Amino acid sequence: MNFLRIPISSPAARGIRGKIDPTGNLMSTTRLEIAKKAGLQAGKELLDLFKTGPQVGELKADRTLVTEADRRADQLIQSLISEVYPQDGILSEENSTVLPRTEHTWILDPLDGTVNFSHGLLYWGVSIAHLKNGFPEDGAVYFPVPDELYTASAGQGAALNGTPLSLSGKDPGLFPIFAHCSRMHQRYEIRTPYKTRSLGAAAYHLCMVAGAGAVLALESTPRIWDFAASWLIVQEAGGAIRALGEEEPFPVQPGLDYAKKPFPILAASSPEILAAAAEGITPIIS
């Protein structure tokens, strides 16, 4: 077996130290552990690039930004996955966006928050989801600047740096936060009692809900790679998440080009908050 190495000095890495030998060799090859490993390694490389200063990017055909950092992280993650699970399919924002016809499929966003990253802003990360038969089975989302690794497996709960997450009975406190994308007010009329924040990274907004940093999150036009991992993390932390449109994102459909398929989504720290918030959201008809 080819061992995979990760740095073990950070809190995020220590969250999976039970699966690593003292020299940093990854001893487990479960898909969740590979997702964690790939997220941490890609995140470390991205952080090194981030520290060198603003990154020059270019526009893709869909008018979103891509940088060399996105491509390097994508190559690293795909290489690590293919080394251990060569039979699995991979869909990535920066590579093939058509879903392969495989039982086990990985959905990657190698750099969520590219605009933030390119301008030296702090909210960006790596999102890796493993799907089985069309549904999220494992997810790992790593934000290198705060060193936060969010993870989940279906039916097994969610964790932040190895510490279990549970939203059950959480007090939202004073001035609860509603995290949302920059396009929200162009597409929806919103009536909620919450303080709003837009931080520029879909995965971060959703993980804020899972980690109790926000009670609500709305993304107007995310693609499947923006939320495949964090969708599961929110659910396994005890939160609630749903599509705002008529189409459900899961199960994913083999052969579909997901670059052309946005899924408006709403996430909340409880089903009650989700239902109440949905009542106050009205699409703007243009």
N, C-alpha and C positions, 0 to 999 in steps of 0.2 A: 504494500500500500504506500502511496506517496503521501507523506505527511504535509500538512499545510501549517504555516507559521503565522502567528499573530503577535503584536506587541502586548505585553501583559501588565503594563504599568498603570493604565488608566482605569477609572471606576467602571467604565463600560466593559472593558476586557476582563476585569476581575469578576464581573457578573457571570462569566462563563468559564472561570478558571477551573471548576471541577471537571471540565472536559479537556483540559490542556495539561501536558506534562510540564515539569519545572523549566524546561528550555523553551517553551512556547509552542511545542508541537501539538496540533489539534488531534486528539485521540478518537473522537467520535465522528462518524460520517453521516449522522442523521441529516435530513434536509434542513431542519431548523439550525443545526450547528453550522452547516455550510453557509446558510444565509447570514448568520451572525458574523462568521469569519469573513465572508466576502464584503459585508457592509463595513466592518472595521478596517480591513485592509484598504478598500477603495477610499474610505473616509480619511485615512491617514495620508494617502497620496494626494487627495484633494486639498487637505489642510496645508500640506507643504506648498502646493501651488498657490493657495489662497494667501499665504503669508508673503509671497513674492510681490503682491500688489495687484491692481486691477487687471482683469483678463479680457483680452480682445476676443470678440465673438463675431458670428455671422448669422444672418437670417436664413432659416430653412424655408422650404416651399410653403409650410403652414404659417409662416410669419412668426415663429417662435425662435428664440435665441439658442444657439449651440456654440460651445467653445471647445478647444482642444482638450480641456479638462474633462468635459462630458465624454468625449470619445475614449480617452485613456481609461477612465473609470469603467466604462462599458466593457472595454476589452479585458480589463483585469477581472471583473466579475464573471463574465462569460467563460473565461479561461478556467477560473477556479471551479465553477459549476460543472463544466464539461469534463474536467479532470476526474471528478468523482462520479458524476451521473451523465455519462455521454449519451445515454438513450433518451434523456429528457429534452423536451422542446423549450425554446426560449423566445420570448417576445420582448423587445426592448425599444424604448423611445428612440434610441440612437442607432438602431440597426433594423431588423425586420419587425414591422409593426402588424404583420398578418399573423393571426393566431395559428400555430401548428396543430396538427391532428395527433396529439399525444396524450396518454393518460396523465402523465406528470408534466406540468408546464410551469416555467418560471416567467414572471412578469417583472421587468426591471425599469426603474428610473434611476440611472446612475448618478444624476445630479438634479434633484428636485430643488427649484429655486435658483436656476441658472442666472437670472438677472440680478438677484441679490448677490450671488457669488461674484459675478463679473464686476460689480460696483463696490465690493468690499463690505457689503452688509452681512450680518451674522447668521441670518435664518436660511439655511440650506442644508441638504442632507442626501443620503443614499437610501433608496427604497427598494426592497427585494421581497417578492412574494412567490411562494410555491403553491400552485393550484393542483388539485387532484380531481379529475373528472369534472372540471369546470368551476370548482368552488375553492376559495382560499383555504389552504390547509396549514400553512406556516407563513409568518411574516417577520421581517426584521427591518427596522428603520433607524438609521444612525445619523445623528446630528453632531458633527465633529467639534464645532466651536464650544458648545456647552458639554460635550462628551456625554451625550445621552443616547443610549441604545434601547429602543422600544422593541419588544418581541412578543410573539403570541403563537400558539398552536391551537387548532380547532379542538374545543372541549377541554383544553388544558390551562386556560387562563392566560393573562398577559402580564408582562413584567417591564420594569424600567431599571436597567443596569442590574438585573437579577432579582430585584425586589418586587414581589407581586403587586399588581395594581388592582384596586377594587373601588368602584364608584358607588357601591351600595351604601346608602345612608350618608353620603357626603354632604356637608353643609356648603352651599355655594358661596357663603360669606357675603360681605358687603361689595357692591358694585361688580356682580358677575360679568364675565367677559364673553362677548359674541365675536368669534374670529371669522373673517370672511375674505373672499377674493376681491380684487380691485374692480371686477366687472359687475359686482352684485347690484349696485344701484342703477346700472344701465339696463338690467334685465328684470329686476323685481322691485315692487313696492314693499317695504318692510315695516312692520309694526311689532316691535319687541321692547321690553323694558331694560335691555342689557346694554352695557358699555361696549362699543364696537372697536375692534382692532383689525387691521389688515397688514399682515407681516410678509406676504409675498411668497409663501410656500405652502401648497395644499397639504402635503404630508405633515408639515409642522402644525398647521391649524388643527388637523384631525387628531394628532397625537397630544395636542394641548387638551382636547376633550378627554382622551383616555387617561391623561395624567392629572386631571382635575384642575388644569390651569385655565380652562374655559368651560362654560356650560353648554355652548352651542357653537357650531361651525357650519358655514355654507360655502360650497364651491359651485360656481355657475357653469363652467365649461371644462371640467377636468376630464382627462383621458384615463383609461383604465390603469395605466402605470402610475398615475398620480396618487391613486388611492387603494390599489389592490391589497397592499400590505396593511395600511392603516385602517382600512375597513374592518379587517379581522381583529386588529388590536383594540379598536373601539368596542367591538362586540364582546371580546373576551375580557375586557376590563369591566364589563357590566353596563356599558353605555348602549345607546340605540342609534342606528344609522339606516337611512333609506334613500332611495332615488326620489328626486323631486318631479321627474317626468313620468311618463307612462311606461317607459322601458326599464327593466331591471338589468343591472350589469352582470349578474351571475344567474345561471351558469354562463361562462363565456362561450362564444360560438366559433368553432374551428373554421378557418378560411376567411374570417372577417378581417378587414383592414381597420384596426382600432385607431389609427391616426385620424380617421374621418368620423369618429364616433364619440362625441362628448356625452357625459352622463352627469347632469346636475344632481348634487347630493346634499343632504342635510344630516348632521350628526349632533347628538346631544348626550348629556351625562345621565339621562334617564328617559324612559319611554314617555313619561308625563310631560317633561320639558319639550321633548321632540314634538308631541302631538299639539301642545299649546303653541309652540313656535310656528308650526306648519300652518296653523289657522291665521297667522299674521303675515304670511308671505303670499303675495299675489304677482304672477308674471305680468310684465309690461308688454302689451300687445302693440307691435310696431306696424 
